[in-house]
Amino acid sequence: MFSVARAWTGRQPVFLAALAAVLVLAGCGRKNKYAPPPPPKVTVAAPVRMPVTVYAEFTGNTSAIATVALEARVQGFLEAINYRDGDVVAKGRTLFEIEKDQYAAQVDLQAAQLAAAKAKRANAEVQYKRAATLGKDEFASQRAVDDAKTNLDSAIAQVAADEASLKLAQISLAYTTVQAPFDGMVTRHLADTGALVGYAGPTKLATILQISPIYVYFNITEQQLIYMRDSLAKEGKTLKQMREERQYLPMEVALGADTPFQYMGNIDYVAPQVDAATGTLQIRGVLENKDLALVPGLFVRVRVPVQRIENALLVNDTAVMSNQAGSYVMVAGKDNVVEQRAVTTGQVNGQLRVIASGLSPEDKVVVGSIQRAVAGNAVAPVAGVMAAGPEGLKPALPAPTTGADREQTKP
């Protein structure tokens, strides 16, 4: 038994070598073939067709409709401040009170002097009538008549002078109360209660600003002005009509670079000449600003609709790439071979970007797995869709409002 196992152990390497040789010979009879990898899958979609409003964007700044310094025009001690710093006040509200005793006394004095002058005038009228009657009957000389007439004229003049003095005294008394000239917001007070004001000329007490509505100023270049003029011409309008007929173009305002255009207004002023130093034309728009969210001095983004494209082509903004030659998209063309298509891009609308030229509605634009799409290589396209279009599309140039319409909506 021991001898058989030992004999088998001695023959085992020989058997294994023979078996390996048989397997090698059997494998040599097969031919190896290269199997190329399947084309990569990419998501494609046709461009979206929808109406788009083309905007021209500018940088502007806000400005108050009116800014007035509230000043003490008469001398006296400041007796009362009737508002809190930053209050929104109505027209006619009394904001500051200056001591008025001396001015009220001056009014009483001038009223008394006027009464005395009127009494003298009445007496002079009686004397003149009497002298004139006696002169007709030759019981008084012509000189006496002339003297009576002179006294009457002097009395009349004195009454007029005293009336003017009384009016001036009343104006000075009125200046002892400083009122809001319009609805607006008042800045912090610059003089405290008890301070002597108006002793060396008018003393500034505060400033009131009218910011509802509020102005937005921005500048456009000569070329942009030409473009605006041509766009208006397509709508049958002119800049002359805007000025003379007070037709207002719409505008939209946003506060920051990434914030939506949520403030709506109208352009109500176009400067009559180009600034030679900057080569730009100043334009002003007006916004309602009822909630006072905008304050003067802000830098804002302004956009003005200049064109309406009824059947614009749009693709995902993420599908648009660029190189030194410009913008391009990847398109699955004939036999699903990828083509790098140069395009001319327009503005962004939501998640979509307008393609002004370079694409047709039937093109299959690569919108997913773009890194797998290599120009000249075949791909396996998978049908997809473009991102949702922006909501609330607005016409490029809606019917302009008139001056009368604006007056009705103006606070």
C-alpha positions as CSV (number, residue, x, y, z in Angstrom):
1,M,0.0,0.0,0.0
2,F,2.8,2.3,0.8
3,S,4.6,1.5,-2.4
4,V,1.5,2.3,-4.6
5,A,1.0,5.8,-3.1
6,R,4.7,6.5,-3.4
7,A,4.7,5.5,-7.0
8,W,1.7,7.8,-7.7
9,T,3.4,10.7,-6.0
10,G,6.4,10.3,-8.1
11,R,4.3,10.4,-11.3
12,Q,2.1,13.4,-10.4
13,P,4.3,16.2,-11.8
14,V,4.6,14.3,-15.1
15,F,0.8,14.0,-15.4
16,L,0.2,17.7,-14.6
17,A,2.7,18.8,-17.2
18,A,1.0,16.6,-19.9
19,L,-2.4,18.0,-19.0
20,A,-1.2,21.6,-19.3
21,A,0.3,20.8,-22.7
22,V,-3.0,19.4,-23.9
23,L,-4.9,22.5,-22.7
24,V,-2.4,24.9,-24.4
25,L,-2.7,23.0,-27.7
26,A,-6.5,23.2,-27.4
27,G,-6.5,27.0,-26.9
28,C,-4.3,27.6,-29.8
29,G,-7.0,26.6,-32.1
30,R,-9.2,29.8,-31.2
31,K,-8.8,33.3,-32.8
32,N,-8.9,36.5,-30.5
33,K,-11.2,39.3,-31.8
34,Y,-11.2,43.0,-30.5
35,A,-14.7,44.1,-29.3
36,P,-14.9,48.0,-29.2
37,P,-16.7,49.5,-26.2
38,P,-20.2,50.7,-26.9
39,P,-20.7,54.4,-27.6
40,P,-21.2,56.5,-24.4
41,K,-24.7,57.5,-23.6
42,V,-25.5,61.2,-23.5
43,T,-28.8,63.1,-23.0
44,V,-30.0,65.2,-26.0
45,A,-32.9,67.5,-26.5
46,A,-34.2,69.8,-29.2
47,P,-34.0,73.6,-28.5
48,V,-37.1,75.2,-26.9
49,R,-39.1,77.6,-29.0
50,M,-40.9,80.4,-27.2
51,P,-41.5,84.1,-27.4
52,V,-38.7,86.1,-25.7
53,T,-38.3,89.7,-24.7
54,V,-34.8,91.1,-25.4
55,Y,-33.6,93.6,-22.8
56,A,-30.9,96.1,-22.7
57,E,-29.3,96.3,-19.3
58,F,-27.7,99.3,-17.6
59,T,-26.4,100.4,-14.2
60,G,-28.2,103.3,-12.6
61,N,-28.7,105.0,-9.2
62,T,-31.7,106.0,-7.3
63,S,-32.5,109.6,-6.5
64,A,-35.3,111.4,-4.5
65,I,-38.0,113.1,-6.4
66,A,-37.5,116.2,-4.3
67,T,-35.0,117.1,-1.6
68,V,-35.6,120.2,0.5
69,A,-33.6,121.6,3.4
70,L,-35.8,122.6,6.4
71,E,-34.4,125.9,7.7
72,A,-35.2,128.4,10.5
73,R,-35.7,131.7,8.7
74,V,-36.3,133.8,11.8
75,Q,-34.2,134.2,15.0
76,G,-35.3,132.6,18.2
77,F,-35.0,129.7,20.5
78,L,-36.1,126.3,19.2
79,E,-39.0,125.3,21.4
80,A,-40.2,122.0,20.0
81,I,-39.3,119.2,17.6
82,N,-42.5,117.4,16.6
83,Y,-41.2,114.3,14.9
84,R,-38.8,111.4,15.4
85,D,-35.7,111.2,13.2
86,G,-36.5,109.2,10.1
87,D,-40.3,109.6,10.3
88,V,-42.4,109.6,7.2
89,V,-44.6,112.7,7.5
90,A,-47.5,114.2,5.5
91,K,-47.5,117.5,3.8
92,G,-48.3,120.4,6.1
93,R,-47.2,118.7,9.3
94,T,-45.5,121.0,11.8
95,L,-42.0,119.7,12.4
96,F,-40.2,122.5,14.3
97,E,-41.5,125.3,16.5
98,I,-39.5,128.5,17.2
99,E,-40.5,130.9,20.0
100,K,-43.2,133.1,18.6
101,D,-44.1,135.6,21.4
102,Q,-42.1,138.5,19.9
103,Y,-43.4,137.8,16.5
104,A,-47.0,137.6,17.7
105,A,-46.6,140.9,19.5
106,Q,-45.2,142.5,16.3
107,V,-48.3,141.3,14.5
108,D,-50.5,143.0,17.2
109,L,-48.5,146.2,16.9
110,Q,-48.8,146.4,13.2
111,A,-52.5,145.6,13.4
112,A,-52.9,148.5,15.8
113,Q,-51.0,150.9,13.6
114,L,-53.1,149.8,10.6
115,A,-56.2,150.6,12.5
116,A,-54.9,154.1,13.4
117,A,-54.0,154.7,9.7
118,K,-57.4,153.6,8.6
119,A,-59.0,156.1,11.1
120,K,-56.8,158.9,9.7
121,R,-57.8,157.9,6.2
122,A,-61.5,158.1,7.1
123,N,-61.0,161.6,8.6
124,A,-59.0,162.7,5.6
125,E,-61.8,161.6,3.3
126,V,-64.3,163.7,5.3
127,Q,-62.1,166.7,5.2
128,Y,-61.5,166.4,1.6
129,K,-65.2,166.1,0.7
130,R,-66.0,169.1,2.9
131,A,-63.2,171.2,1.3
132,A,-64.3,170.2,-2.2
133,T,-67.9,171.2,-1.5
134,L,-66.9,174.6,-0.1
135,G,-64.5,175.1,-3.1
136,K,-67.4,174.6,-5.5
137,D,-69.4,177.3,-3.8
138,E,-66.2,179.5,-3.5
139,F,-66.4,179.4,0.3
140,A,-62.9,177.8,0.4
141,S,-59.8,178.5,-1.6
142,Q,-58.3,176.1,-4.1
143,R,-55.3,175.8,-1.9
144,A,-57.4,174.5,1.0
145,V,-58.9,171.9,-1.4
146,D,-55.5,170.8,-2.6
147,D,-54.2,170.5,1.0
148,A,-57.2,168.3,1.9
149,K,-56.5,166.1,-1.2
150,T,-52.9,165.7,-0.2
151,N,-53.8,164.7,3.3
152,L,-56.2,162.1,1.9
153,D,-53.6,160.6,-0.4
154,S,-51.1,160.5,2.4
155,A,-53.5,158.7,4.6
156,I,-54.3,156.2,1.9
157,A,-50.6,155.5,1.4
158,Q,-50.1,155.1,5.1
159,V,-52.8,152.5,5.2
160,A,-51.2,150.6,2.4
161,A,-47.8,150.7,4.1
162,D,-49.3,149.5,7.4
163,E,-51.1,146.7,5.6
164,A,-47.8,145.6,4.1
165,S,-46.0,145.8,7.5
166,L,-48.8,143.7,9.0
167,K,-48.4,141.1,6.3
168,L,-44.6,141.0,6.8
169,A,-45.2,140.5,10.6
170,Q,-47.6,137.7,9.9
171,I,-45.1,136.0,7.5
172,S,-42.4,136.2,10.2
173,L,-44.8,134.7,12.7
174,A,-45.6,131.9,10.3
175,Y,-41.9,131.2,9.9
176,T,-41.8,130.3,13.6
177,T,-43.3,126.9,12.6
178,V,-41.5,124.8,10.1
179,Q,-43.8,122.5,8.2
180,A,-43.3,119.7,5.7
181,P,-43.6,121.0,2.2
182,F,-44.7,117.6,0.8
183,D,-45.2,114.0,1.9
184,G,-41.7,112.6,2.6
185,M,-39.2,111.2,5.0
186,V,-37.3,113.6,7.4
187,T,-33.7,113.1,8.3
188,R,-32.3,113.5,11.8
189,H,-32.6,116.9,13.4
190,L,-29.5,119.1,13.3
191,A,-30.5,121.5,16.2
192,D,-31.7,120.5,19.6
193,T,-34.6,122.0,21.6
194,G,-33.5,125.2,23.3
195,A,-30.8,126.1,20.7
196,L,-30.8,129.6,19.3
197,V,-31.4,129.4,15.6
198,G,-31.6,131.9,12.8
199,Y,-29.3,134.5,14.5
200,A,-26.8,134.7,11.6
201,G,-29.0,133.8,8.7
202,P,-31.1,130.7,8.0
203,T,-30.2,127.7,10.1
204,K,-30.6,124.2,8.6
205,L,-32.7,122.1,10.9
206,A,-33.1,118.9,8.9
207,T,-33.8,117.6,5.3
208,I,-37.0,116.1,3.9
209,L,-36.9,113.8,0.9
210,Q,-39.7,112.7,-1.3
211,I,-39.0,109.1,-2.2
212,S,-42.4,107.8,-3.1
213,P,-42.3,107.8,-6.0
214,I,-38.5,107.7,-6.6
215,Y,-36.3,108.4,-9.6
216,V,-33.7,106.1,-11.2
217,Y,-31.0,107.7,-13.4
218,F,-28.9,105.8,-15.9
219,N,-26.8,106.6,-19.0
220,I,-26.9,105.0,-22.5
221,T,-24.3,105.2,-25.2
222,E,-24.8,106.8,-28.6
223,Q,-25.1,103.4,-30.2
224,Q,-27.6,102.2,-27.7
225,L,-29.6,105.4,-28.4
226,I,-29.7,104.5,-32.1
227,Y,-30.8,101.0,-31.2
228,M,-33.6,102.3,-29.0
229,R,-34.7,104.8,-31.7
230,D,-34.8,101.9,-34.3
231,S,-36.7,99.7,-31.9
232,L,-39.2,102.4,-31.3
233,A,-39.6,103.0,-35.0
234,K,-40.6,99.3,-35.4
235,E,-43.4,100.0,-33.0
236,G,-44.4,103.1,-34.8
237,K,-43.1,105.5,-32.1
238,T,-40.4,108.1,-31.9
239,L,-38.4,109.8,-29.2
240,K,-40.2,113.0,-30.1
241,Q,-43.5,111.4,-29.2
242,M,-42.1,110.3,-25.9
243,R,-41.1,113.9,-25.0
244,E,-44.1,115.8,-26.5
245,E,-46.9,113.4,-25.9
246,R,-45.4,112.1,-22.6
247,Q,-45.5,108.5,-23.5
248,Y,-43.5,106.3,-21.2
249,L,-41.5,103.2,-22.0
250,P,-41.5,100.5,-19.3
251,M,-38.4,99.6,-17.3
252,E,-37.5,97.1,-14.6
253,V,-35.1,97.5,-11.7
254,A,-33.2,95.1,-9.5
255,L,-31.1,95.8,-6.5
256,G,-28.3,93.3,-6.8
257,A,-26.5,91.2,-9.3
258,D,-28.3,88.0,-8.4
259,T,-31.7,89.4,-7.5
260,P,-34.8,89.4,-9.7
261,F,-36.1,92.5,-11.5
262,Q,-39.0,93.1,-9.1
263,Y,-39.5,96.9,-9.3
264,M,-41.5,98.1,-12.3
265,G,-41.6,101.7,-13.6
266,N,-41.5,103.9,-16.6
267,I,-39.0,106.0,-18.4
268,D,-40.3,109.6,-18.2
269,Y,-37.3,111.7,-19.3
270,V,-34.6,111.5,-22.1
271,A,-32.0,114.2,-22.0
272,P,-32.1,116.5,-25.1
273,Q,-28.4,116.2,-25.8
274,V,-25.4,113.8,-25.5
275,D,-22.8,114.6,-22.9
276,A,-19.7,115.4,-25.0
277,A,-17.4,114.4,-22.1
278,T,-18.7,110.9,-21.7
279,G,-20.5,110.3,-25.0
280,T,-23.6,109.2,-23.1
281,L,-27.2,110.3,-22.8
282,Q,-28.9,110.5,-19.5
283,I,-32.3,108.8,-19.0
284,R,-34.6,108.9,-16.0
285,G,-37.2,106.5,-14.9
286,V,-39.7,106.7,-12.1
287,L,-40.9,104.0,-9.7
288,E,-43.8,104.0,-7.3
289,N,-41.8,102.8,-4.3
290,K,-45.0,102.7,-2.1
291,D,-43.3,100.5,0.5
292,L,-40.2,102.7,0.6
293,A,-38.0,99.7,-0.1
294,L,-35.8,101.9,-2.3
295,V,-33.8,104.8,-0.9
296,P,-31.8,107.5,-2.7
297,G,-28.2,106.8,-3.6
298,L,-28.6,103.0,-4.4
299,F,-26.7,101.5,-7.3
300,V,-29.3,99.4,-9.2
301,R,-29.5,97.2,-12.3
302,V,-31.9,98.6,-14.9
303,R,-33.3,96.8,-17.9
304,V,-35.4,98.1,-20.7
305,P,-37.2,95.9,-23.2
306,V,-36.0,96.7,-26.7
307,Q,-37.2,93.8,-28.9
308,R,-39.7,90.9,-29.0
309,I,-38.7,87.6,-30.6
310,E,-41.8,85.5,-31.1
311,N,-40.0,82.2,-32.0
312,A,-36.7,82.3,-30.3
313,L,-34.6,79.2,-29.8
314,L,-33.3,78.5,-26.2
315,V,-31.1,75.8,-24.7
316,N,-30.0,75.0,-21.2
317,D,-27.5,77.6,-20.1
318,T,-25.3,74.7,-18.8
319,A,-25.1,73.2,-22.3
320,V,-23.4,76.4,-23.7
321,M,-19.6,76.3,-23.4
322,S,-16.9,78.7,-24.7
323,N,-13.4,78.8,-25.9
324,Q,-11.1,81.3,-27.6
325,A,-13.2,81.1,-30.7
326,G,-16.5,81.9,-28.9
327,S,-19.5,80.0,-27.6
328,Y,-20.5,76.6,-28.8
329,V,-22.7,73.6,-28.0
330,M,-22.3,69.9,-28.7
331,V,-24.8,68.5,-31.2
332,A,-25.5,64.8,-32.0
333,G,-25.4,65.0,-35.8
334,K,-25.6,62.4,-38.6
335,D,-25.0,58.8,-37.5
336,N,-25.0,60.2,-33.9
337,V,-21.5,61.7,-34.4
338,V,-20.9,64.6,-32.1
339,E,-20.3,68.0,-33.7
340,Q,-19.0,71.1,-31.9
341,R,-21.4,73.8,-33.2
342,A,-20.4,77.4,-32.9
343,V,-23.4,79.6,-31.8
344,T,-24.2,83.2,-31.1
345,T,-25.8,83.6,-27.7
346,G,-28.3,86.0,-26.3
347,Q,-29.6,86.8,-22.8
348,V,-30.4,84.3,-20.1
349,N,-34.1,83.6,-19.4
350,G,-34.4,81.5,-16.2
351,Q,-32.3,78.4,-16.8
352,L,-32.3,78.8,-20.6
353,R,-30.1,80.9,-22.8
354,V,-31.2,82.4,-26.1
355,I,-29.4,81.2,-29.2
356,A,-29.4,83.9,-31.8
357,S,-27.8,81.9,-34.5
358,G,-26.0,78.6,-35.1
359,L,-28.9,76.1,-34.3
360,S,-32.0,74.9,-36.0
361,P,-35.1,73.6,-34.2
362,E,-34.4,70.0,-35.2
363,D,-30.8,69.9,-33.8
364,K,-30.2,67.4,-31.0
365,V,-28.2,69.4,-28.4
366,V,-26.3,67.5,-25.8
367,V,-27.6,68.6,-22.4
368,G,-26.5,65.7,-20.1
369,S,-23.2,63.8,-19.7
370,I,-21.6,66.6,-21.8
371,Q,-18.1,65.5,-20.8
372,R,-18.7,62.2,-22.7
373,A,-19.5,64.1,-25.9
374,V,-16.2,64.4,-27.9
375,A,-16.3,66.1,-31.3
376,G,-16.0,63.4,-34.0
377,N,-17.0,60.5,-31.8
378,A,-20.2,58.6,-32.0
379,V,-22.6,58.6,-29.0
380,A,-25.7,56.8,-27.9
381,P,-28.3,59.6,-27.6
382,V,-30.9,59.4,-24.9
383,A,-34.0,61.6,-25.3
384,G,-34.3,64.4,-22.7
385,V,-35.9,67.8,-22.3
386,M,-34.7,71.3,-21.8
387,A,-35.2,73.1,-18.5
388,A,-38.5,74.9,-17.9
389,G,-38.9,78.3,-19.4
390,P,-39.2,81.5,-17.4
391,E,-42.6,82.3,-16.1
392,G,-44.5,85.5,-16.8
393,L,-43.0,86.4,-20.1
394,K,-43.8,90.0,-20.9
395,P,-44.1,91.8,-24.3
396,A,-41.1,93.7,-25.4
397,L,-42.8,97.1,-25.9
398,P,-46.2,97.2,-24.3
399,A,-48.5,100.1,-25.0
400,P,-46.9,103.2,-23.4
401,T,-48.7,105.0,-20.7
402,T,-49.7,108.6,-21.0
403,G,-49.0,111.5,-18.7
404,A,-52.7,111.4,-17.6
405,D,-52.4,107.7,-16.7
406,R,-49.3,108.4,-14.7
407,E,-50.9,111.3,-12.8
408,Q,-53.7,109.0,-11.8
409,T,-51.3,106.4,-10.3
410,K,-48.8,108.9,-8.9
411,P,-49.1,109.2,-5.1
